[in-house]
Amino acid sequence: MSWTRRTAAIGAGDTVAYSRTWLQSTGQVTGDVPFARGRVKSLIPLGSMVLAEIDWNTPDLPERVNVKNLSRVKDGQVMDRDP
């Protein structure tokens, strides 16, 4: 995967997971949420933020999530954009 693709913004069709930083900041390091994966159906601009509408593989997760709280997933690897 090219550097450009790894650092590109999340888009429709991408497979995503919650970012490591967000999980740690909310104390969710065990359970179902850290292992949840989903496919972005669409992006919804909302003022200065962008929400991703996600079809999760785990029940009871919110359908819309701020893209800043997500990381792209590729072939079992998380492409975390966190510093």
C-alpha positions in Angstrom: 0.0 0.0 0.0 1.4 3.4 -1.0 2.2 6.1 1.5 -0.4 8.3 -0.1 -3.2 5.7 0.5 -2.1 5.0 4.1 -2.3 8.7 5.0 -5.4 9.6 3.0 -8.6 10.5 4.7 -11.2 7.8 5.4 -13.7 7.4 2.6 -16.8 5.5 1.5 -16.1 1.8 1.1 -13.1 1.7 3.6 -13.1 -0.9 6.3 -12.6 0.9 9.7 -12.2 0.3 13.4 -12.1 2.7 16.3 -8.7 4.3 16.7 -6.3 3.2 19.4 -6.2 6.8 20.8 -10.0 7.0 21.1 -10.3 3.5 22.7 -7.6 4.4 25.3 -9.1 7.8 26.0 -12.5 6.2 26.8 -11.0 3.2 28.7 -12.2 0.6 26.2 -9.3 -1.7 25.9 -11.2 -5.0 26.3 -14.5 -6.3 25.2 -16.2 -6.1 21.8 -15.6 -2.4 20.8 -11.7 -2.7 20.2 -12.3 -5.6 17.9 -15.3 -4.2 16.0 -14.9 -3.6 12.2 -17.2 -1.9 9.8 -17.5 -0.6 6.3 -18.1 3.1 5.7 -21.3 3.5 3.7 -21.1 7.3 3.3 -19.6 10.4 4.8 -21.8 13.1 6.3 -20.4 16.7 6.7 -21.7 18.3 9.9 -20.3 21.8 10.4 -16.5 21.5 10.8 -16.6 17.7 11.5 -17.3 14.7 9.2 -19.4 11.7 10.4 -19.0 8.3 8.8 -22.1 6.2 8.4 -20.8 2.7 9.2 -22.2 -0.9 8.8 -20.6 -2.6 11.8 -19.9 -6.3 12.2 -20.8 -6.0 15.9 -24.3 -5.1 17.2 -25.2 -2.1 19.3 -22.5 0.3 18.0 -23.5 3.7 16.8 -24.2 4.0 13.1 -22.5 7.4 12.8 -19.1 8.1 14.1 -16.7 11.1 13.8 -14.0 10.1 11.3 -11.3 11.5 13.8 -12.2 8.5 16.1 -11.6 5.9 13.4 -8.7 4.1 11.7 -8.7 2.3 8.4 -8.2 -1.5 8.5 -6.4 -3.4 5.7 -5.9 -7.2 5.7 -6.0 -7.6 9.4 -3.7 -4.6 10.1 -4.9 -1.3 11.5 -3.6 1.7 9.5 -3.7 4.0 12.6 -3.1 7.6 11.8 -2.4 8.5 15.4 1.0 10.3 16.0 
